[in-house]
Amino acid sequence: MTDFPAGREGPPDVTEAPRDDRRAAQGAGAPTAPARWGGSGPPSLMGAAARVFDLSLGEMLWSRRTIFMALVVGGPVLLAIVVRIVDAAGVAPLRINGVRVDGAGIFGMVIWVLFLRFIVPVLGVFYGTSLVADEVEDKTITYLFTRPIPRGAVVLGKYLAYLVCTILVVLPSVMLVYFLLVPLAEVPASFGRLLLDLGILALGLSAYGAVFALIGALLKRPLLVGLVFAFGWEQVVLLMPGYLKRFTLAYYLQGLVPHAMPSEGVVSLLQAVFREEPSPLTSLFWLFFALVASLALAARTVERREYVLEQ
């Protein structure tokens, strides 16, 4: 929730006067103070988004949602510690068809099963749907819209704050899991694939966050719809034959993950479960399309929508 200072009672001073009054004062030769957002006029879209980003990032990092996020990403770290202890005891932590799966292979499965199929959608739902909906629910959105900035900058700035906040928490967790599961002798051979996995996670957070930001801008109670989409629609449709899976984000992330996983055995296992998958180029195109289109539609929705706050 972004908090702007409320207006004061009585006649406003020059810096708080409406733009029409400022123009009238300038026509009469009266001096005017610089605009609150810097410069002599309203800021550009990116300048306003940067200001909203600056105000929102600190609030997101120190919010209760971030504590929840830290607990969620801590699960794979605890699992990696257990696997490391079991492996140190001389017991194979995981076998597929009687073949021992090495640390890099287990790490690939953790990326797909825990991070991309659970953690990334969860964070997208809880953060993305709240970017606009929380401001409406807390009746603070009017403070944002009374500033001389484009309404779309509010969506863009808060989305960028979400992206930085989630990446700062998720990617360090992935690094910890990697160094716990992968022996040091195998790091030089698999480190490049780790960087590819980090890029896929960042893209997943970006795409899910943008789609759920659009849902939050369109609907009054978007959280339930987001949960149904991420853990109902996507989970069921991916297991069904046909074209419906093309209307999910997980389908296109799935097309990238096997190419990032370092173990052929794990790749074979995943390909047996998900026989149909798009090419990496197709996956990248549709993920970026979903990201850009969702953000543009969310900004357009906020620009055109009249928000009537309930008493």
NUTOR-355920 format. One record per residue (C-alpha): residue in one letter; chain; residue number from 1; x, z, y. Coordinates in Angstrom, 1 decimal, always signed. Each point is the difference from the previous one (the first is absolute). Layout:
+---------+--------+-----+--------+--------+--------+
| residuo | cadena | num |     c1 |     c3 |     c2 |
+---------+--------+-----+--------+--------+--------+
|       A |      A | NUM |      X |      Z |      Y |
...
+---------+--------+-----+--------+--------+--------+
//
This chain:
+---------+--------+-----+--------+--------+--------+
| residuo | cadena | num |     c1 |     c3 |     c2 |
+---------+--------+-----+--------+--------+--------+
|       M |      A |   1 |   +0.0 |   +0.0 |   +0.0 |
|       T |      A |   2 |   +1.5 |   -1.1 |   +3.3 |
|       D |      A |   3 |   -0.8 |   +2.3 |   +3.0 |
|       F |      A |   4 |   +0.0 |   -1.4 |   +3.5 |
|       P |      A |   5 |   -0.5 |   +2.3 |   +3.0 |
|       A |      A |   6 |   -3.6 |   +0.2 |   +1.1 |
|       G |      A |   7 |   -1.1 |   -0.9 |   +3.5 |
|       R |      A |   8 |   -0.3 |   +2.6 |   +2.7 |
|       E |      A |   9 |   -3.1 |   +0.9 |   +1.9 |
|       G |      A |  10 |   -0.3 |   -1.1 |   +3.6 |
|       P |      A |  11 |   +1.3 |   -3.1 |   +1.7 |
|       P |      A |  12 |   +2.8 |   -1.7 |   -2.0 |
|       D |      A |  13 |   +3.4 |   -0.4 |   +1.6 |
|       V |      A |  14 |   +1.6 |   -3.4 |   +0.4 |
|       T |      A |  15 |   +1.7 |   -0.1 |   -3.4 |
|       E |      A |  16 |   -3.3 |   +0.6 |   -1.7 |
|       A |      A |  17 |   -2.2 |   -2.3 |   +2.0 |
|       P |      A |  18 |   -1.7 |   -2.9 |   -1.7 |
|       R |      A |  19 |   +1.7 |   -3.3 |   +0.3 |
|       D |      A |  20 |   -2.7 |   -1.4 |   +2.3 |
|       D |      A |  21 |   +0.7 |   +2.9 |   +2.4 |
|       R |      A |  22 |   +3.7 |   -0.6 |   -0.2 |
|       R |      A |  23 |   -0.5 |   -3.7 |   +1.0 |
|       A |      A |  24 |   -2.3 |   +1.1 |   +2.9 |
|       A |      A |  25 |   +2.7 |   +2.4 |   +1.2 |
|       Q |      A |  26 |   +2.7 |   -2.7 |   -0.3 |
|       G |      A |  27 |   -2.3 |   -2.3 |   +2.0 |
|       A |      A |  28 |   -0.2 |   +2.6 |   +2.8 |
|       G |      A |  29 |   +3.8 |   +0.4 |   +0.0 |
|       A |      A |  30 |   +0.0 |   +3.5 |   -1.6 |
|       P |      A |  31 |   +2.9 |   +0.7 |   -2.3 |
|       T |      A |  32 |   -0.6 |   +0.6 |   -3.7 |
|       A |      A |  33 |   +1.9 |   +1.9 |   -2.5 |
|       P |      A |  34 |   +1.5 |   -1.7 |   -3.1 |
|       A |      A |  35 |   -2.3 |   -0.2 |   -3.0 |
|       R |      A |  36 |   +0.2 |   +2.8 |   -2.5 |
|       W |      A |  37 |   +1.3 |   -2.3 |   -2.8 |
|       G |      A |  38 |   +2.9 |   -1.3 |   +2.1 |
|       G |      A |  39 |   +0.3 |   -3.1 |   +2.2 |
|       S |      A |  40 |   -2.5 |   -1.1 |   +2.6 |
|       G |      A |  41 |   -2.8 |   -0.9 |   -2.3 |
|       P |      A |  42 |   -1.5 |   +0.5 |   -3.5 |
|       P |      A |  43 |   +2.7 |   -0.3 |   -2.7 |
|       S |      A |  44 |   +0.2 |   -2.9 |   -2.5 |
|       L |      A |  45 |   -1.5 |   +0.3 |   -3.5 |
|       M |      A |  46 |   +3.4 |   +0.8 |   -1.5 |
|       G |      A |  47 |   +0.9 |   +2.4 |   +2.8 |
|       A |      A |  48 |   -3.3 |   +1.9 |   -0.4 |
|       A |      A |  49 |   +0.4 |   +0.0 |   -3.8 |
|       A |      A |  50 |   +3.5 |   +1.5 |   +0.4 |
|       R |      A |  51 |   -1.5 |   +2.8 |   +2.1 |
|       V |      A |  52 |   -2.8 |   +0.7 |   -2.5 |
|       F |      A |  53 |   +2.6 |   -0.1 |   -2.8 |
|       D |      A |  54 |   +2.2 |   +2.6 |   +1.8 |
|       L |      A |  55 |   -3.0 |   +2.3 |   +0.5 |
|       S |      A |  56 |   -1.3 |   -0.4 |   -3.6 |
|       L |      A |  57 |   +3.2 |   +0.2 |   -2.0 |
|       G |      A |  58 |   +0.7 |   +3.6 |   +0.8 |
|       E |      A |  59 |   -3.5 |   +1.0 |   -0.8 |
|       M |      A |  60 |   +0.0 |   -1.8 |   -3.4 |
|       L |      A |  61 |   +3.4 |   +1.4 |   -1.0 |
|       W |      A |  62 |   -1.2 |   +3.6 |   +0.6 |
|       S |      A |  63 |   -3.5 |   -0.4 |   -1.3 |
|       R |      A |  64 |   -1.6 |   +1.4 |   -3.1 |
|       R |      A |  65 |   -0.1 |   -3.5 |   -1.4 |
|       T |      A |  66 |   +3.8 |   -0.1 |   +0.0 |
|       I |      A |  67 |   +0.1 |   +3.2 |   -2.1 |
|       F |      A |  68 |   -2.4 |   -1.6 |   -2.4 |
|       M |      A |  69 |   +2.2 |   -3.1 |   -0.1 |
|       A |      A |  70 |   +3.1 |   +2.0 |   -0.7 |
|       L |      A |  71 |   -1.7 |   +1.7 |   -2.9 |
|       V |      A |  72 |   -1.1 |   -3.4 |   -1.4 |
|       V |      A |  73 |   +3.5 |   -1.6 |   +0.2 |
|       G |      A |  74 |   +1.5 |   +3.2 |   -1.4 |
|       G |      A |  75 |   -1.7 |   -0.6 |   -3.4 |
|       P |      A |  76 |   +2.4 |   -2.9 |   -1.0 |
|       V |      A |  77 |   +3.0 |   +2.0 |   +1.1 |
|       L |      A |  78 |   -1.0 |   +2.9 |   -2.3 |
|       L |      A |  79 |   -0.7 |   -2.5 |   -2.8 |
|       A |      A |  80 |   +3.5 |   -1.4 |   +0.5 |
|       I |      A |  81 |   +1.6 |   +3.4 |   -0.2 |
|       V |      A |  82 |   -1.8 |   +0.7 |   -3.3 |
|       V |      A |  83 |   +1.2 |   -3.4 |   -1.4 |
|       R |      A |  84 |   +3.5 |   +0.8 |   +1.1 |
|       I |      A |  85 |   -0.1 |   +3.4 |   -1.7 |
|       V |      A |  86 |   -1.4 |   -1.5 |   -3.2 |
|       D |      A |  87 |   +2.6 |   -2.8 |   +0.0 |
|       A |      A |  88 |   +2.8 |   +2.5 |   +0.5 |
|       A |      A |  89 |   -1.2 |   +1.8 |   -3.1 |
|       G |      A |  90 |   +0.6 |   -3.1 |   -2.0 |
|       V |      A |  91 |   -3.6 |   -0.9 |   -0.5 |
|       A |      A |  92 |   -1.3 |   -3.5 |   +1.0 |
|       P |      A |  93 |   -2.6 |   +0.5 |   +2.8 |
|       L |      A |  94 |   -1.8 |   -3.2 |   -0.8 |
|       R |      A |  95 |   +0.0 |   -2.5 |   -2.9 |
|       I |      A |  96 |   -1.9 |   -3.4 |   -0.1 |
|       N |      A |  97 |   -0.3 |   -1.5 |   -3.5 |
|       G |      A |  98 |   +2.6 |   +2.4 |   -1.2 |
|       V |      A |  99 |   +2.5 |   -1.2 |   +2.6 |
|       R |      A | 100 |   +1.4 |   +2.6 |   +2.5 |
|       V |      A | 101 |   -0.9 |   -0.9 |   +3.6 |
|       D |      A | 102 |   +2.9 |   +0.7 |   +2.3 |
|       G |      A | 103 |   -0.2 |   +1.7 |   +3.4 |
|       A |      A | 104 |   -0.3 |   -3.2 |   +2.0 |
|       G |      A | 105 |   -2.9 |   -1.1 |   -2.2 |
|       I |      A | 106 |   -1.8 |   +3.4 |   +0.4 |
|       F |      A | 107 |   +0.6 |   -0.3 |   +3.8 |
|       G |      A | 108 |   -1.7 |   -3.4 |   -0.1 |
|       M |      A | 109 |   -3.0 |   +1.4 |   -1.7 |
|       V |      A | 110 |   -0.2 |   +2.9 |   +2.5 |
|       I |      A | 111 |   +0.0 |   -2.5 |   +2.8 |
|       W |      A | 112 |   -2.9 |   -2.0 |   -1.5 |
|       V |      A | 113 |   -2.2 |   +2.7 |   -1.6 |
|       L |      A | 114 |   +0.4 |   +2.9 |   +2.5 |
|       F |      A | 115 |   +1.1 |   -1.5 |   +3.3 |
|       L |      A | 116 |   -1.7 |   -3.4 |   +0.2 |
|       R |      A | 117 |   -3.1 |   +0.8 |   -2.0 |
|       F |      A | 118 |   -0.7 |   +3.5 |   +1.3 |
|       I |      A | 119 |   +2.1 |   +1.3 |   +2.9 |
|       V |      A | 120 |   +0.0 |   -3.1 |   +2.2 |
|       P |      A | 121 |   -3.9 |   -0.5 |   -0.2 |
|       V |      A | 122 |   -0.6 |   +3.8 |   +0.5 |
|       L |      A | 123 |   +2.1 |   +0.1 |   +3.1 |
|       G |      A | 124 |   -1.6 |   -3.3 |   +1.3 |
|       V |      A | 125 |   -3.5 |   +1.5 |   -0.5 |
|       F |      A | 126 |   +0.6 |   +3.4 |   +1.5 |
|       Y |      A | 127 |   +2.0 |   -1.3 |   +3.0 |
|       G |      A | 128 |   -1.4 |   -3.5 |   +0.6 |
|       T |      A | 129 |   -3.6 |   +0.9 |   +0.0 |
|       S |      A | 130 |   +0.6 |   +2.9 |   +2.4 |
|       L |      A | 131 |   +1.8 |   -2.0 |   +2.7 |
|       V |      A | 132 |   -3.3 |   -0.7 |   +1.9 |
|       A |      A | 133 |   -2.5 |   +2.1 |   -2.0 |
|       D |      A | 134 |   +1.6 |   +3.3 |   +0.8 |
|       E |      A | 135 |   -0.1 |   -0.7 |   +3.8 |
|       V |      A | 136 |   -3.7 |   -0.9 |   -0.3 |
|       E |      A | 137 |   -0.8 |   +3.1 |   -2.1 |
|       D |      A | 138 |   +2.0 |   +2.3 |   +2.3 |
|       K |      A | 139 |   -1.7 |   -1.6 |   +3.1 |
|       T |      A | 140 |   +3.4 |   -0.7 |   +1.6 |
|       I |      A | 141 |   -0.1 |   -3.8 |   -0.1 |
|       T |      A | 142 |   -1.4 |   -0.1 |   +3.5 |
|       Y |      A | 143 |   +3.2 |   +1.5 |   +1.3 |
|       L |      A | 144 |   +1.9 |   -3.0 |   -1.5 |
|       F |      A | 145 |   -2.4 |   -2.6 |   +1.3 |
|       T |      A | 146 |   -0.1 |   +1.3 |   +3.6 |
|       R |      A | 147 |   +3.7 |   -0.8 |   +0.4 |
|       P |      A | 148 |   +0.9 |   -3.4 |   +1.5 |
|       I |      A | 149 |   +1.2 |   -1.4 |   -3.2 |
|       P |      A | 150 |   -1.3 |   -2.6 |   -2.5 |
|       R |      A | 151 |   -2.1 |   +1.6 |   -2.7 |
|       G |      A | 152 |   +1.8 |   -1.9 |   -2.6 |
|       A |      A | 153 |   +3.2 |   +1.8 |   +1.0 |
|       V |      A | 154 |   -1.5 |   +3.2 |   -1.3 |
|       V |      A | 155 |   -0.4 |   -1.5 |   -3.5 |
|       L |      A | 156 |   +3.4 |   -1.6 |   +0.0 |
|       G |      A | 157 |   +1.9 |   +3.1 |   +1.3 |
|       K |      A | 158 |   -1.7 |   +2.4 |   -2.4 |
|       Y |      A | 159 |   +0.6 |   -2.4 |   -2.9 |
|       L |      A | 160 |   +3.7 |   -0.2 |   +0.8 |
|       A |      A | 161 |   +0.2 |   +3.8 |   +0.2 |
|       Y |      A | 162 |   -1.7 |   +0.1 |   -3.5 |
|       L |      A | 163 |   +2.6 |   -2.5 |   -1.3 |
|       V |      A | 164 |   +3.0 |   +1.9 |   +1.3 |
|       C |      A | 165 |   -1.4 |   +3.4 |   -1.2 |
|       T |      A | 166 |   -0.7 |   -1.2 |   -3.5 |
|       I |      A | 167 |   +3.2 |   -1.9 |   -0.4 |
|       L |      A | 168 |   +2.1 |   +3.0 |   +1.2 |
|       V |      A | 169 |   -1.6 |   +2.1 |   -2.8 |
|       V |      A | 170 |   -0.4 |   -2.4 |   -2.9 |
|       L |      A | 171 |   +3.3 |   -1.9 |   +0.1 |
|       P |      A | 172 |   +2.2 |   +3.2 |   -0.1 |
|       S |      A | 173 |   -2.0 |   +1.1 |   -3.0 |
|       V |      A | 174 |   +0.6 |   -3.3 |   -1.8 |
|       M |      A | 175 |   +3.8 |   +0.4 |   +0.7 |
|       L |      A | 176 |   -0.1 |   +3.5 |   -1.6 |
|       V |      A | 177 |   -1.8 |   -1.3 |   -3.0 |
|       Y |      A | 178 |   +2.5 |   -2.8 |   -0.4 |
|       F |      A | 179 |   +3.1 |   +2.1 |   +0.1 |
|       L |      A | 180 |   -1.6 |   +2.5 |   -2.4 |
|       L |      A | 181 |   -0.9 |   -2.6 |   -2.6 |
|       V |      A | 182 |   +2.8 |   -2.6 |   +0.3 |
|       P |      A | 183 |   +3.5 |   +1.1 |   -1.2 |
|       L |      A | 184 |   +2.7 |   -0.4 |   +2.6 |
|       A |      A | 185 |   +1.8 |   -2.6 |   -2.1 |
|       E |      A | 186 |   -3.1 |   -2.3 |   +0.2 |
|       V |      A | 187 |   -0.6 |   +0.4 |   +3.7 |
|       P |      A | 188 |   +2.2 |   -3.0 |   +1.1 |
|       A |      A | 189 |   -1.8 |   -2.4 |   -2.3 |
|       S |      A | 190 |   -3.6 |   +1.2 |   +0.9 |
|       F |      A | 191 |   +0.3 |   +1.0 |   +3.7 |
|       G |      A | 192 |   -1.0 |   -3.4 |   +1.2 |
|       R |      A | 193 |   -3.2 |   +0.2 |   -2.0 |
|       L |      A | 194 |   -0.6 |   +3.4 |   +1.5 |
|       L |      A | 195 |   +0.0 |   -1.5 |   +3.5 |
|       L |      A | 196 |   -2.4 |   -2.6 |   -1.3 |
|       D |      A | 197 |   -2.3 |   +2.7 |   -1.3 |
|       L |      A | 198 |   +0.2 |   +1.8 |   +3.4 |
|       G |      A | 199 |   -1.0 |   -3.2 |   +1.8 |
|       I |      A | 200 |   -3.0 |   -0.5 |   -2.4 |
|       L |      A | 201 |   -1.1 |   +3.6 |   +0.7 |
|       A |      A | 202 |   +0.2 |   -0.5 |   +3.8 |
|       L |      A | 203 |   -2.0 |   -3.2 |   -0.4 |
|       G |      A | 204 |   -2.6 |   +1.8 |   -2.1 |
|       L |      A | 205 |   -0.3 |   +2.8 |   +2.6 |
|       S |      A | 206 |   -0.4 |   -2.6 |   +2.8 |
|       A |      A | 207 |   -2.6 |   -2.1 |   -1.8 |
|       Y |      A | 208 |   -2.1 |   +3.0 |   -1.2 |
|       G |      A | 209 |   +0.2 |   +1.7 |   +3.4 |
|       A |      A | 210 |   -1.2 |   -3.1 |   +1.8 |
|       V |      A | 211 |   -2.9 |   -0.6 |   -2.4 |
|       F |      A | 212 |   -1.2 |   +3.6 |   +0.2 |
|       A |      A | 213 |   +0.5 |   +0.0 |   +3.8 |
|       L |      A | 214 |   -2.5 |   -2.9 |   +0.1 |
|       I |      A | 215 |   -2.4 |   +2.0 |   -2.2 |
|       G |      A | 216 |   +0.4 |   +3.0 |   +2.3 |
|       A |      A | 217 |   -0.8 |   -2.1 |   +3.0 |
|       L |      A | 218 |   -3.1 |   -1.6 |   -1.6 |
|       L |      A | 219 |   -1.6 |   +3.0 |   -1.7 |
|       K |      A | 220 |   -1.1 |   +3.4 |   +1.1 |
|       R |      A | 221 |   +1.0 |   +1.8 |   -3.3 |
|       P |      A | 222 |   +2.8 |   -2.2 |   -1.2 |
|       L |      A | 223 |   +1.9 |   +2.4 |   -2.3 |
|       L |      A | 224 |   -2.5 |   -0.3 |   -2.9 |
|       V |      A | 225 |   +0.0 |   -3.8 |   +0.2 |
|       G |      A | 226 |   +3.8 |   +0.0 |   +0.0 |
|       L |      A | 227 |   +0.2 |   +2.2 |   -3.0 |
|       V |      A | 228 |   -2.5 |   -2.2 |   -1.9 |
|       F |      A | 229 |   +2.0 |   -3.1 |   +0.9 |
|       A |      A | 230 |   +3.4 |   +1.4 |   -1.0 |
|       F |      A | 231 |   -0.9 |   +2.0 |   -3.1 |
|       G |      A | 232 |   -3.2 |   -1.7 |   -1.1 |
|       W |      A | 233 |   +0.0 |   -3.7 |   +0.8 |
|       E |      A | 234 |   +3.7 |   -0.7 |   -0.3 |
|       Q |      A | 235 |   +0.5 |   +2.0 |   -3.2 |
|       V |      A | 236 |   -2.9 |   -1.6 |   -1.8 |
|       V |      A | 237 |   +0.4 |   -3.6 |   +1.2 |
|       L |      A | 238 |   +3.7 |   -0.1 |   -0.9 |
|       L |      A | 239 |   -0.9 |   +0.5 |   -3.6 |
|       M |      A | 240 |   -2.7 |   -2.7 |   +0.0 |
|       P |      A | 241 |   +0.6 |   -3.7 |   -0.6 |
|       G |      A | 242 |   -0.9 |   -2.5 |   +2.7 |
|       Y |      A | 243 |   +0.6 |   -0.5 |   +3.7 |
|       L |      A | 244 |   -1.4 |   +3.3 |   +1.4 |
|       K |      A | 245 |   +3.4 |   +1.7 |   -0.2 |
|       R |      A | 246 |   +1.2 |   -2.4 |   +2.8 |
|       F |      A | 247 |   -2.2 |   +2.1 |   +2.4 |
|       T |      A | 248 |   +2.3 |   +3.0 |   -0.6 |
|       L |      A | 249 |   +3.3 |   +1.0 |   +1.6 |
|       A |      A | 250 |   +1.3 |   +1.4 |   -3.3 |
|       Y |      A | 251 |   -0.2 |   -3.4 |   -1.6 |
|       Y |      A | 252 |   +2.5 |   -1.4 |   +2.5 |
|       L |      A | 253 |   +2.3 |   +3.0 |   -0.1 |
|       Q |      A | 254 |   +0.0 |   -0.3 |   -3.7 |
|       G |      A | 255 |   +1.4 |   -3.5 |   +0.4 |
|       L |      A | 256 |   +3.1 |   +1.5 |   +1.8 |
|       V |      A | 257 |   +0.6 |   +3.1 |   -2.1 |
|       P |      A | 258 |   +1.2 |   -1.6 |   -3.3 |
|       H |      A | 259 |   +2.7 |   -1.9 |   +1.9 |
|       A |      A | 260 |   +1.2 |   +3.2 |   +1.5 |
|       M |      A | 261 |   +0.1 |   +2.0 |   -3.2 |
|       P |      A | 262 |   +3.4 |   +0.3 |   -1.6 |
|       S |      A | 263 |   -0.9 |   +0.3 |   -3.6 |
|       E |      A | 264 |   -1.1 |   -3.1 |   -2.0 |
|       G |      A | 265 |   -1.9 |   +2.2 |   -2.5 |
|       V |      A | 266 |   -2.1 |   +1.5 |   +2.8 |
|       V |      A | 267 |   -0.7 |   -3.4 |   +1.4 |
|       S |      A | 268 |   -1.2 |   -1.2 |   -3.4 |
|       L |      A | 269 |   -2.2 |   +3.1 |   -0.3 |
|       L |      A | 270 |   -1.6 |   -0.6 |   +3.4 |
|       Q |      A | 271 |   -0.4 |   -3.7 |   -0.6 |
|       A |      A | 272 |   -1.8 |   +0.8 |   -3.3 |
|       V |      A | 273 |   -2.5 |   +2.1 |   +2.0 |
|       F |      A | 274 |   -0.4 |   -2.3 |   +3.0 |
|       R |      A | 275 |   +0.4 |   -3.5 |   -1.5 |
|       E |      A | 276 |   -1.1 |   -1.8 |   +3.1 |
|       E |      A | 277 |   +2.1 |   +0.5 |   +3.1 |
|       P |      A | 278 |   +0.6 |   -2.0 |   +3.2 |
|       S |      A | 279 |   +3.4 |   -1.3 |   +0.9 |
|       P |      A | 280 |   +2.1 |   +2.0 |   +2.5 |
|       L |      A | 281 |   -0.5 |   -2.5 |   +2.7 |
|       T |      A | 282 |   -3.7 |   +0.0 |   -0.4 |
|       S |      A | 283 |   +0.0 |   +3.8 |   -0.1 |
|       L |      A | 284 |   +2.0 |   +0.2 |   +3.2 |
|       F |      A | 285 |   -2.3 |   -2.5 |   +1.8 |
|       W |      A | 286 |   -3.3 |   +1.8 |   -0.8 |
|       L |      A | 287 |   +1.4 |   +3.5 |   +0.6 |
|       F |      A | 288 |   +1.2 |   -1.0 |   +3.5 |
|       F |      A | 289 |   -3.3 |   -1.9 |   +0.6 |
|       A |      A | 290 |   -2.0 |   +3.1 |   -0.9 |
|       L |      A | 291 |   +2.2 |   +2.1 |   +2.2 |
|       V |      A | 292 |   -0.2 |   -2.2 |   +3.1 |
|       A |      A | 293 |   -3.7 |   -0.9 |   -0.4 |
|       S |      A | 294 |   -1.1 |   +3.6 |   -0.6 |
|       L |      A | 295 |   +1.9 |   +1.2 |   +3.1 |
|       A |      A | 296 |   -1.3 |   -2.8 |   +2.2 |
|       L |      A | 297 |   -3.6 |   +0.6 |   -1.2 |
|       A |      A | 298 |   +0.4 |   +3.8 |   +0.5 |
|       A |      A | 299 |   +1.2 |   -0.5 |   +3.5 |
|       R |      A | 300 |   -2.8 |   -2.5 |   +0.8 |
|       T |      A | 301 |   -2.6 |   +2.4 |   -1.5 |
|       V |      A | 302 |   +1.2 |   +2.9 |   +2.2 |
|       E |      A | 303 |   +0.1 |   -2.3 |   +3.1 |
|       R |      A | 304 |   -3.6 |   -1.1 |   -0.5 |
|       R |      A | 305 |   -1.7 |   +3.1 |   -1.4 |
|       E |      A | 306 |   -1.8 |   +2.5 |   +2.2 |
|       Y |      A | 307 |   +0.7 |   +3.5 |   -1.3 |
|       V |      A | 308 |   -3.0 |   +2.3 |   +0.6 |
|       L |      A | 309 |   +1.1 |   +3.6 |   -0.7 |
|       E |      A | 310 |   -2.5 |   +2.3 |   -1.6 |
|       Q |      A | 311 |   -0.7 |   +3.3 |   +1.7 |
+---------+--------+-----+--------+--------+--------+
//
